[in-house]
Structure formats: structure tokens, C-alpha cells
Amino acid sequence: MIKPNLETLIAGSKGIAQFLYNQQTGPNVYPGVPPEFTNWRDEQQAWQKTCVLFNQSYHMAELLVEGPDALKLLTGLGVNSFANFGLDRAKQFVPCSPDGFVIGDVILFHLAENTFNLVGRIPALNWVRFHAETGGYNVKADLDERTAARKDPSRRRNYRFQIQGPNAAKVIERATGRPIPDVKFFHLAWTEIAGKKVRALRHGMAGQPGLELFGPWDDGEVVLRALVEAGNEFGMRQVGGRAYSSNTLESGWIPSPLPAIYTGETLKAYREWLPADSYEAKTSIGGSFYSDNIEDYYLTPWELGYGHIVKFDHDFIGRAALEKKAKGPHRQKVTLALESDEVVKVLATSFQKTDRAKFMEFPSAVYSMHPFDRVLVDGRTAGLSTWIGYSSNEGRMLSLAMLDEEHCQPGARVELLWGEPNGGSAKPTVEPHVQVEIPAIVSPVPYAEVARELYAPKGWRAHHQPA
């Protein structure tokens, strides 16, 4: 008997797009931390005005890759250049399908000789695991699943905290008793907190400089207490699950590319390798954009703002397809600033008994694992929105979107189509509603000025992490 897997699920469905659209899975959850420590408005404003602590110990998966062929494996999968990827460095790792569509993106840490750790969402890690197991590489790939997917949620390999904001350096210096580690962006250094050795990554999140700190799980509570105590003097706020999911609106990173693995004979073996209870088999798509062709949901590196990290100085899966796609045209990543008066009108429909718009949750108005909303110009689709929510710092409902090149001019006016095409009848995460068009202004990405200075020093090109 064939063990149920993603391929058998697809074969038994009426269509993979319809299957994923009708999934019962809601948006991402952030276990291990409360929804709010104070309130999400206060927590949002703290990452711009004082300092915040993001506890990332629970919701991201990790894959430790070790062995003589570790670098060879990763080089053969990532679109990034590995030419100068030495020890104690990190980079954004982006693998693509043979057809040149993104499977996912994670942060890759070069921890020691022949030892790498990948941290982030599971699709990219599963792709690496598959090739480690089936590609004849002399490597070991050890997965540490996120808490929500673990049978034993009480213990993981590492804790992981981020200290971000204008006062981040002061908090780190108070906690360590010494100056903040003097390392370049996305480089690693060692420090010590409360008698525990801690590894520090020079990083940025929510548009603010800071450090990501990680170490053995058993040290986590001690390090956390020391950081919280050190932050009291400098107005630091711990960030709960509600505000955490909205920080990407200001920094401009799109966290939700659908893994491009559901079609193609060359990927059949991979779909057969993925179990029926995998992320890829249980994930969901939603929003006002719907197509029976699941490939219409696939995204290229350029659409996600990763075009600048695609380097053809090495062989990797998808290279030939990306060399053709590199010539363009490409949809461009932008921020949509929704017209506030029109958003208020949408919210006001909640006080009607009929003809209500889909409720717009605060601060993150995301109702599926992979949201896709249509962006319109003169009634025609001009692009897709993939993440939407409210920024208390900007006093604005923002959306991260990808638009056709002719509609990307700053200040251009477009409309976001809000609501499911079937009125929400298939989704338990949304109520019955009517679709509405919300005017929006095409704006820079990242939206926050400080984020643009940190990530995009050459205009609009968004550097969430370096290549």
C-alpha cells in the first residue's frame, strides 16, 4: 500500500488550487508567547521609538546541515552566490524550482567548517532535506520543527531572540556589560549574557538595527530574564504574536510565497516524498485572487524583491529558467498605502446587518497561510497583494504587493479588491461578505524611512538580507 503523500492528495482532488483554497487552515500562529504583552499598538511603536524583544524561539523551524558535502548541497540549491560565504556569516537562502519559481526563503548561518543552520519557514527546509536524502550527498540534515508541529513542544534545540530598535545597543550593552559586538551586517560574533555564551547576528527587523541572539535551549530562560531586566531602563517592550505578524509591513519582506512544487513531472518524486500531513499538503491560499491554475500563484525572485541576489556564478536547480526570466519584464514589489477614509467605510459595514465587507482584523488582516488579493487598475488585474495589516507607526493600513512595471510609479493610484470571490462560503476563517474595492497609493518598499535607509540604499531595491 502506498503511504499517503502530497502527490496522492493531488491525484485525489478536483484540482490543487481548489484543494488549497478550501483548506481549513487559518493564518500562521505564534505559540510560546502571548498575543500581547502590553498592547499591540504600544509594541509596534516601540520598535521605532525605543526597543523591542522578539521571541522567535517557537514559530520557526531549523535545519542543521553537516558533512563534507554540506556547502556543495546548498550551493546546488540556492540562487545566491556562495563565493564569499565564509565562517561566521549569514545570508538569505532562496531555492527555486527547475522552472525558476521560488520554493521558499530562510536565513542560512555558516556556523563552523562543514556546518550550516537554516532557520525559517519549513518549505525551503523540506526542499533541502529531500535533496540531502536523495541526491547522494555526504551530509546529515537534522530537522528541529517549529513548536506547533512538534509532538514534544517543551524543548527545542535553540532559543532565538531579537533585540531591535533605536535603543537596542544600550540594552545589549547593559545585558552583556560590554560594548555591542562590532561586526558587519549579517556577520556573527560571540558574547556573554548572565554567564551564558551567546551567539549574536548583526541583523535588522522592522526597519531597525539590532542583534539576533541564540544559543542552547536550556540557557534561554536565563538569557531572556537578563535581557528583559536590561531593557526596563530603555523602554524595551516584548512583542506578542499579534504585533509580530505585522512587523513585515514596515520592513517590506513578503513572508508568504507559496512553494512552487505542486506541478511538473520533474517534481513528482518530491511530492511523493512529502507526507500527507506536511506543511505543503495542509497549507491554504485565500483572498480575492483565485485561479484554477495553481501556477498563477507561483512567484519569481524578482517579484519578491530578490532579483539582486540571483547570481549565475554557480550551477543550481532552476538556473537555466532564471537566466531566461532575468531578461524580464518583472512585476515589482511595492507597498500599497490604503486610503484611510475608504478603510473606515469598510470597517463601518460591520455595523450593518447585511452587505458587510470582509472584516479587517487589526493589526494583521491575514486569513490564510498564503493570502493573495487582486490589485486593480481600471477594473483590470495589475498585480497581487500578499500581506496586509495596520501600522500604528504610520497610522495606515498597508499592503505588500507585486505590480506590473507600468503601474509601479510612486504616487500611482490603484485599488485593492478586498474579500473572497465566493463571499467566504468555503472558509471557516472568514464570515460571509461582499467584495469591495479599496483605493490605495503605490508607495516605496520598505515603507518606513529608516528601513529604506537600512535595506534599500539604492532606491527601491529592498534588501531584507544581503545576498
N, C-alpha and C positions, 0 to 999 in steps of 0.2 A: 504494500500500500504506500502510495506517495504521501509524504508528510505535507500537510497544508503549508503553502508558501504564497508569496505575493503573486507569482505567476498563476497559480491555480485560482486565486481570488479574482484576478483579472479575467481569466478564462470563463469563470462562472458568473460574471457580472454582465449587465446590459451595455456597459461602456465605462471605462475607467474614470472619465470626467464626471459622469453622473454618480458613479460609486463614491468618489471622494467628496462631491458636493453634498451628498445626502448623508455623509458620516455624522455620527452623533458626537464626535469630538469637538469640544469647545476650544477657546484660546489657551495659550500657554499659561501654566500656573507656576508659582514661585514658592515651593514648600520650604519649611525651615525658618522662615521669617514671617512676622505678622503682616497683614495688609498695610498697616500704618503704625509707625512708632509714635509720631505726634499727629500730623495730618498731612496728606499728600501735597497740599499746596505749599506748606512750610518746607517739606522735604525737597520739593522741586526747586524752590527758591534758594535753598541752602547750597546747592551745587554751583550756583552762580555767585552767591554773595558771601558765603563763609566756607563751608566744607561739609562733605558727606562721607559716610561709610556705606559702601555697597557690600553686602554679604553674598558672595557668589558661590558659596560652598555647597549648595544643594541642587541648583537647577541646570548646571552644565555637566555634560559627560566629559570624560578624559580617556585618552588612548595613549598608553606608553608603548613606544616602538623602540625595540633594542635589537642590536645584532650587526654583523659586518655589512649587511646589505640594506641597513635602515635608510641611509641617505639615498641610495640608488632607488629604493622603492618610492620614497617621497618625491624625488626628482622626476620620476617617470609618471607621476600623477598630477603634480601641481603645475599651474600655468606660470607660476613665479620663477624668477631666476634664483638659482642657488649658488651663484658664482662667489658671493662674498658672505655666505651664511656661516659664520664661524661660531665657536663656542660662546655661550652666554649671550645669545641673541634670540630675538623672536621675530616672527613675521606673520602676516595674514596669509593663510594657505588656502588656495582656491583650486579645487579639482573640477574638471569638466567631463562631460560625456564624449564619446567618439564624435558626436555631431556638433560639439562646441557649445553646449549649454551647461550652465552651472549646476553642479550637484549639491554644493553647499560651501560654506566657508567657516574656518576655525582659526584659532591662534596656535601657531606652531612654535614650541620652545626647543632650542638646542641646549640641552642640559649638561651633557657630557659627551665624550667621544662615543659615537655609535648609539647615542641615547637621545630620544626626542619625545616630547609630550605634546599631544594635540588636545586643545580644550575648546569646547563649544557645543553646538548642536550635533545630534547624532548622525544625520545623513552622510556628512563628509567622513566621519569616523567609520561608519559601516563600509563605505567605499574603500577606505584604506585597509580595513580588516579583511575584506574579501580578497583583495589583491595580495595581501601578506600571506593568506592561507592557500591561495590557488596559483600564485604566479611563480612559484619556485624560488622565492627569495629566502635567504638565510637570516630570518628575523623572527622575533617574538612580539606579538601585538596583544597587550593586556588591557582590556576594556574595564573602566570604572564607570558604571552607569550613573545617570542622574538619580537623585533620591526618589522621584516619582515613579521610576521604572525598576526600582530595586526590591528584592524580596526582603532584604535586611536594610532598612533605611537609616539605621542608627549610626552606621560607620562608613566612612569613605576613605580614600587614600590620602587626600589633601584637603585642608581648608583653603579658602581663597577669599581675600578681602581687597577692596579697592578704596583708597583714600583719595578723593578728588575735590578740587575747588581752590579758591584763592588762598585759603589758609592751610592747604594740605601740607606744605613743607614745615610749617610751625607744628602741626600735630605730629608728624613723623619725627621731627627733632625732639619734641618733648617725650615721645614714647621710647625713642632709642637712646636719648641722652647724648646725641652727637649730630653733626650736620647731616642733612639728607644726602643719600648716596649720589655722588657726582658721576652719573652715567648718561649716555646719549639716549635719545628717544628709542624705545624698543630694544634696549640693552638691559642685561641682568646684572645684579650685584648682590652681595650678601650683607646683611645687617643683623642686629640682635634686639629683641624686644622681650622684656620680662624674663631674661635669662634663656630665651629660646632663639636658636638660629633661624633666621627668616630670609627667604629669597625674595628679592624685590625687582619688579619690572617697571622701568620708566614708561609711563603709559599716559593716556588721556581718555576721558569718557565724559559725555555730556558737555563736551567743549571745554573742559578744564584740565589743567595739568595735574599729575599726581602719580601715585605708585600703586601697582598691584602687588600684594603681599601673599605669599603662600608657603606652606610647609606641612609637616606630618599632621594628620587629623587630630591626634591626641594632644597636640600643642595648641589647637585652635582656640579653646575656651580661654586659656591664659592670655594669649595674644590679643584676643578680642577685648577682654576686660581692660587690658593695658591701653589699647587704642581708644576705647570709649572714655576712659578716665583722662587720657591726654587731650582728647578733643573737647572736653567740657569747657575749658577756658576759651576756646576759639570758636565757639558757636557751632560745633560739628553736630550734624543730625544723622542718625541711622535712617536708611531708606527702606521702606517697606515694599511689598510686592506691587502695590498699586502705582506708586510713583516710578518704581524701577522700570516697568514696561514702557514708560513714556519718555525716558531719557534720550532714546534714539531720535526723537523728533527734532531735537536741537542739534545733535551731532551729525545727523544725516546718514547714519548707517541703516540700510534696509535689512532687517533680521529674518526675512521670511521668504527666500527663494524656494520655490517648490523643487525638490530634487528631480532632475530631468532623466528619470530612469524607467519610466512606465511604458515606453515604446522602443521598438527596434530589436531586430533579431540578435544583434551583437550583445545586447544587454539581457537576453533571456536567461543565461546562466546566472547572472547576478540576481535577477528577480526570483529565480528558483532557490537561490542561497538565502534570500531574505525570508524569515519566517512569517507566518500569517498574523502574528501579533507584534510585528516590528513597527517602528515609527512610520515607515513608508507605507505600510498597509493600513494603519489606523488613523493617519493624519486626515485633515479636512481642508477643503477650499470653500470660499464663500465670498459674498459681496455682489455688486450689481453686474459684474462681468461674468458671463457664462458662455462656454463654448463646448460642444461635444468633442472637439479635438483637443485632447489634453496637451498636445504640443504647443497650443496657443498660450499656455501658462508657463512654458519654459522661458528662461531668461539668459541672456548672454552676459559676459563680464562687463561689456560696455554699458549695458542698461543699468547695471548695479553700481556703476562708477569705478569698476576695476580694470578698465581698459589699459590704464597706465602701468599696471603690474604684469600684463601679459607680455612675456619675453620669449622670443624664438631662438634662444641661445642653447636650447637643450631639447631632447625628444621627450614628448609626453602625450598621454592619451588626449585626443582632441586637437592636436597641433595643426594638422592639415586643414581641418574645418575652420579653425580660428584664423589661420592665415588668409583664408578666403573671406571670412567675415570682417577681418580687420579693415578692409577697403571701404566698409560702410555701405549705406548710411546706418546710423545707430540712434535709437532712442536715447535721450539724455535724462539723467536723474536730476530732479528739481524738488523744491519744496513748494507745496500749494498752501497759501495762506487764505483760508476760507473767510468770506465776508462775514463779519461778526453779526451784523443785523440779520442776515439770512440764516445764520446758525440759530439765532434766538427764535426765529419763526419756526424752524424745525422743532426746537425744544417745546415751543408753545403748543404744538399739536398734541403733545402728551396730555393736555388738559381738555382735549376734545373727546367725545365718546366714539366718534367714527373718524375715518380718514386720517389716522395717525401715521406719521413718518416712523421709520425705524428708530428706536430710542438711541440717543447718542450718549454713551456712557462716558464718564469722566474718571480719571484723566485719559485712559486708553479706550478707544471705541472700536476694539477689535473683537470679533465674534467667532473666528475660526483660526486654525493654525496658520493658514496661508490666505490672507484676505486679498481680494482683487476687485477693485471698483473701477468702473469706466470713467474716463475723463473725456469730456465732450467739447468740441468747438463747432458751433453752428449745427448742433444736433448729431454730429458725426464723431466716432471714436478717434481721439487724438493721442491716447495713451492710457496707462493704467496707474491707479493708486494702489499701494500695497501696505500702507500703515497710516493710521490716523489717530489723533488724540489732541488733548489740550495742554498747552504750556502756560503755566501760571507766570513764568518769567516774561513771556511775550504777550500774555493776555489774549491769546489767539488759538483757535483750533487750526492745527497744522496737519498736513498730509505729505508723506513721501511718495513721489510719483516718478514715472518714466514717460516722457512725452516725445512725440515725433519732433525732429530737429526744427521744423518750421514753426513750432509753437513754443519754443523754449526761451524766447526773448524775455528778460526780466520785465515785469510790469504787464505782460500779456494777460488777458482775461480768458478764463476757461470755466467750465462747470463740472463739478463732481456729481455723478449720479449716485445717490445715496439710497440704499435699500436693495433687497434681493429681487430678482426678476419674477419670482413666483410668490412674492409677498410674504416670504418667510415660512411657507407651509411645510417645507421639508426640514426645517432646522429647529431643534429644541432650544438653541441658544438665542434665538430672536423671536419676537412676537409677530403676529400678523400686522402688516403695514402696507403703506403705499410708497412708491418710489417718488423721490423729489430731486430736483436739480439745484445744487448749491453753488453760486458763483464763487470763484476763487481767483487769486492773483498769483501768477508764476513768480517765484522768489528764489533766492540763492539756496544752495545746499552746500555745507551746513547753513541753517537759518541763523543760529546765534553768531554774532560778530566774532566773539572770542574763538569759537570753533572754526570759523573760516580762516582765522589767522593761524590756528594750530594745524589744521588738516589740509587747507587748500590755499597755500601761499601764492599759487599762480592762477588766480581767478576762481572759476567754479569747480575745478577738478578736486573732488573730495578724497582726501587721504584719511580714511578711518584708521588704517595702519599702514606702515610703509611696505614696499614690495619685498 
